[in-house]
Amino acid sequence: MVRETVVSPADLIYPLFCVTGTGIREPIGSMPGVYRFSADQLAAEVKEIQDLGIAGVIVFGIPDTKDAVGSSGYAEDGIAQRAIAAVKDAAPELVAIADVCLCEYTDHGHCGVYAGGQVRNDETLPLLAAAAVSLARAGADVIAPSDMMDGRVAAIRAGLDRNGFDSVPILSYAAKYASAFYGPFREAAESTPRDGGDRRAYQMDPANGREALREIELDLAEGADMIMVKPAMAYLDVIRAARERFEAPLFAYQVSGEYSMLQAAIERGWLDGERAIEESLIGIRRAGADLILTYFAKDYARRVRR
């Protein structure tokens, strides 16, 4: 009767990893219970997600070929584009969010054009805009740039508007930290940087909180409709500060490392699984997130619907 914070399946977004080929549903070793799917295997998965009352999915594509500029990320028949089309065909009422970044598609693993030992910010922007347009054309309901290039929201908004997608909203990964908690995702998406170390040159320093608010403000000024903080559990203070300052819908991403460390403890019997999952999600919601991207979405939704 007096509970202040409630998490429902409608507050959750489930990430999907999609690969080329057919008949593929392969487990991801570092993320127990999470799979890579080929586009033809998505129908049953997204119908279940929709039936569970989960708000939507976010789609990550893993191509079979990569190059220096990530061209398969903005190809009209790219794996993410085919996956988005398959999601909307099987579950049209489910919100399909398209992640926009080049790291899964480049042979060097960085989030943009890479030359001379550094990422070329301005050269990357038109490629991100092209990816956004191709994903909107495939049926994406929301475009979510995660690359952390400066000016990418404005470039994507202009590209969408020029191509008749002025009503497609942008969910910006506005405060994305250079975190140690991304490791399992990089295995899942095959996106570990292979040259130039890590992504600290363009992702945020985990020590900086006020900078996150400046980044969010800039993205909203460029045309972002929704904002995201990533990761979630180590950045609850940033989520709270963003909630108090901005009115835009606020998302938080409970990332792969957060999921995997909880799963490891649950599998060993060190934590009560149901309680630990619920508590982690409640903490993110209590901090101020409107929606949570989490690999626990299906497990949680099944439990609350029992």
C-alpha positions in Angstrom: 0.0 0.0 0.0 2.8 2.4 0.8 5.4 1.1 -1.7 7.1 4.1 -3.3 8.8 2.4 -6.3 7.4 -0.2 -8.6 9.0 -1.9 -11.6 6.7 -3.4 -14.2 7.6 -5.3 -17.4 6.4 -2.1 -19.3 9.4 -0.3 -17.7 11.9 -2.6 -19.4 13.7 -2.9 -22.7 15.3 -6.2 -23.8 18.5 -6.2 -25.8 18.7 -8.5 -28.9 21.9 -9.6 -30.6 21.4 -10.5 -34.3 23.8 -12.3 -36.6 23.8 -13.3 -40.3 22.8 -16.7 -41.4 19.8 -18.9 -40.8 18.6 -21.2 -38.0 21.0 -19.6 -35.5 20.2 -19.4 -31.8 23.6 -19.6 -30.1 24.3 -19.0 -26.4 26.7 -16.3 -25.3 29.3 -17.8 -23.0 29.8 -14.9 -20.7 26.1 -14.0 -20.5 24.2 -17.1 -19.3 20.7 -17.1 -20.7 21.4 -14.6 -23.5 21.6 -15.7 -27.2 22.6 -14.5 -30.6 19.8 -14.9 -33.2 19.7 -15.0 -36.9 16.8 -12.8 -38.3 14.7 -15.9 -39.2 14.7 -16.9 -35.5 13.5 -13.6 -34.1 9.8 -14.1 -34.6 9.2 -16.5 -31.6 11.5 -14.5 -29.4 9.9 -11.1 -30.0 6.4 -12.5 -29.7 7.3 -13.9 -26.3 8.7 -10.5 -25.3 5.6 -8.8 -26.5 3.3 -11.3 -24.7 5.3 -10.7 -21.4 4.3 -7.0 -21.6 7.9 -5.8 -22.0 8.0 -2.3 -23.5 10.4 -2.9 -26.4 13.7 -4.3 -27.7 17.0 -2.7 -28.7 18.7 -4.4 -31.6 22.4 -4.9 -32.1 23.7 -6.3 -35.4 26.8 -8.5 -35.8 27.8 -8.7 -39.5 29.8 -11.5 -41.2 32.1 -9.0 -42.8 33.7 -5.8 -41.4 35.8 -3.0 -42.9 37.5 0.2 -41.9 34.4 2.4 -42.2 31.8 -0.1 -40.9 29.9 0.0 -44.2 27.6 -3.0 -43.3 26.2 -0.8 -40.5 24.5 1.5 -43.0 23.8 -1.0 -45.8 20.1 -1.2 -46.7 20.3 -5.0 -46.4 22.6 -5.1 -43.3 22.0 -7.5 -40.5 20.6 -4.9 -38.1 18.2 -3.6 -40.8 17.0 -7.1 -41.5 16.6 -7.8 -37.8 14.5 -4.6 -37.3 12.3 -5.6 -40.2 11.8 -9.1 -38.7 10.9 -7.6 -35.3 8.3 -5.3 -36.7 6.8 -8.0 -38.9 6.5 -10.5 -36.0 5.5 -8.1 -33.2 4.3 -4.8 -34.7 3.2 -3.4 -31.4 6.6 -3.9 -29.8 8.8 -0.8 -29.8 11.9 -1.5 -31.9 14.9 0.6 -30.9 17.9 0.6 -33.3 21.3 1.0 -31.7 23.5 3.2 -34.0 27.2 2.8 -33.7 30.0 1.5 -35.9 32.0 -0.6 -33.4 30.3 -3.9 -34.4 30.9 -3.2 -38.1 34.5 -1.9 -38.2 37.5 -4.2 -38.5 39.3 -2.1 -35.9 36.5 -2.2 -33.4 36.3 1.5 -32.7 33.0 3.5 -32.8 34.0 5.6 -35.8 36.4 6.2 -38.6 39.9 5.4 -37.2 43.1 6.7 -38.7 46.5 7.9 -37.5 45.9 6.3 -34.1 42.7 8.2 -33.3 39.0 8.2 -34.1 38.0 10.9 -36.6 34.9 12.4 -35.1 33.7 14.6 -37.9 34.4 12.0 -40.6 32.2 9.6 -38.6 29.1 11.8 -38.4 27.7 11.3 -42.0 28.2 7.5 -41.6 26.1 7.5 -38.4 23.4 9.6 -40.1 23.4 7.1 -43.0 23.0 4.2 -40.5 20.2 6.0 -38.7 18.3 6.6 -42.0 18.7 3.0 -43.2 17.4 1.7 -39.8 14.4 4.0 -39.9 13.7 2.9 -43.4 13.7 -0.7 -42.1 11.1 0.1 -39.6 12.9 1.2 -36.4 10.6 3.1 -34.1 13.5 4.8 -32.2 17.1 5.6 -33.2 19.6 5.2 -30.4 23.1 6.5 -31.1 25.7 5.0 -28.7 28.9 6.1 -30.4 29.7 9.2 -28.2 30.9 11.3 -31.2 30.5 15.0 -30.6 27.6 16.4 -32.8 26.2 13.0 -33.7 22.6 13.8 -32.5 22.4 16.9 -34.7 23.8 15.0 -37.7 21.4 12.1 -37.2 18.4 14.5 -36.7 19.2 16.3 -39.9 19.6 13.1 -41.8 16.3 11.6 -40.6 14.5 14.9 -41.3 15.9 15.1 -44.9 14.7 11.6 -45.6 11.1 12.0 -44.3 11.7 10.5 -40.9 11.1 13.7 -38.9 8.7 11.8 -36.5 11.3 9.1 -35.6 12.6 10.0 -32.1 16.3 9.9 -31.0 17.2 8.2 -27.8 20.8 9.4 -27.1 23.3 7.5 -25.1 24.1 10.9 -23.7 26.2 9.9 -20.7 28.1 6.7 -21.7 31.1 6.0 -19.5 34.3 4.2 -20.4 33.4 1.4 -18.1 34.9 -2.0 -17.1 31.4 -3.4 -17.1 31.1 -3.8 -21.0 33.3 -6.8 -21.3 30.7 -9.5 -21.9 28.9 -7.3 -24.4 32.0 -7.0 -26.5 32.2 -10.7 -26.6 28.5 -10.9 -27.6 28.8 -8.2 -30.3 32.4 -9.0 -31.3 33.3 -5.4 -30.9 36.4 -5.3 -28.8 38.9 -2.6 -30.2 41.7 -4.4 -31.9 43.9 -1.3 -32.4 44.4 1.7 -30.2 43.5 0.2 -26.9 40.2 1.3 -25.5 37.5 3.9 -26.0 38.5 6.4 -23.3 39.2 9.1 -25.9 35.5 9.5 -26.6 33.6 7.8 -23.8 33.3 9.5 -20.4 35.7 9.3 -17.5 33.9 7.3 -14.7 35.2 9.9 -12.2 33.1 12.7 -13.8 29.5 13.4 -12.8 29.0 17.0 -13.7 30.3 16.4 -17.2 27.4 13.9 -17.7 25.0 16.7 -17.2 26.8 18.9 -19.8 26.7 16.0 -22.3 23.0 15.5 -21.7 22.3 19.2 -22.1 24.2 19.3 -25.4 22.4 16.3 -26.8 19.0 17.7 -25.9 19.9 21.0 -27.5 20.9 19.1 -30.7 17.5 17.4 -30.9 17.6 14.3 -28.7 14.1 13.3 -27.5 15.2 10.9 -24.8 18.4 10.4 -22.9 20.3 7.5 -21.4 22.9 6.9 -18.7 25.1 3.8 -19.2 26.0 1.8 -17.1 23.4 2.0 -14.4 24.3 0.4 -11.1 27.7 2.2 -10.6 26.1 5.5 -11.8 22.9 5.8 -9.8 24.0 9.3 -8.6 24.3 10.4 -12.3 20.8 9.0 -13.0 19.4 10.9 -10.0 21.2 14.2 -11.0 19.8 13.8 -14.5 16.3 13.2 -13.3 16.4 16.3 -11.1 17.6 18.5 -13.8 16.0 17.3 -17.0 12.4 16.6 -18.0 13.1 14.3 -20.9 12.4 10.6 -20.7 15.4 9.0 -18.9 16.6 5.5 -19.7 19.4 3.6 -17.9 21.2 0.6 -19.2 22.0 -2.3 -16.8 24.9 -3.5 -18.9 26.3 -6.9 -19.7 28.9 -6.8 -16.9 26.2 -6.0 -14.3 24.1 -8.8 -15.6 26.9 -11.3 -15.7 28.3 -10.6 -12.2 24.8 -11.0 -10.7 24.2 -14.2 -12.7 27.6 -15.6 -11.6 26.7 -15.1 -7.9 23.2 -16.4 -8.4 24.4 -19.6 -10.1 26.8 -20.2 -7.2 24.0 -19.8 -4.7 25.7 -16.7 -3.2 22.6 -14.5 -3.9 18.8 -15.1 -3.9 18.3 -14.7 -7.7 14.7 -13.3 -7.7 15.4 -10.9 -4.9 18.7 -9.7 -6.2 17.3 -9.0 -9.7 14.3 -7.2 -8.4 16.4 -5.1 -6.0 18.8 -4.1 -8.7 16.0 -2.9 -10.9 14.2 -1.1 -8.1 17.4 0.7 -7.3 17.7 2.0 -10.9 14.1 3.0 -11.0 14.3 4.7 -7.5 17.2 6.7 -8.7 15.0 8.2 -11.4 15.1 6.1 -14.6 11.8 5.9 -16.5 12.9 2.8 -18.4 15.6 0.2 -18.0 17.5 -1.7 -20.6 18.3 -5.0 -19.0 19.1 -8.6 -19.9 16.9 -9.6 -16.9 13.8 -8.3 -18.6 12.3 -11.6 -19.6 13.1 -13.3 -16.3 11.7 -10.5 -14.3 8.5 -10.2 -16.4 7.9 -14.0 -16.1 8.2 -13.8 -12.3 5.9 -10.8 -11.8 3.3 -12.4 -14.1 3.2 -15.7 -12.1 
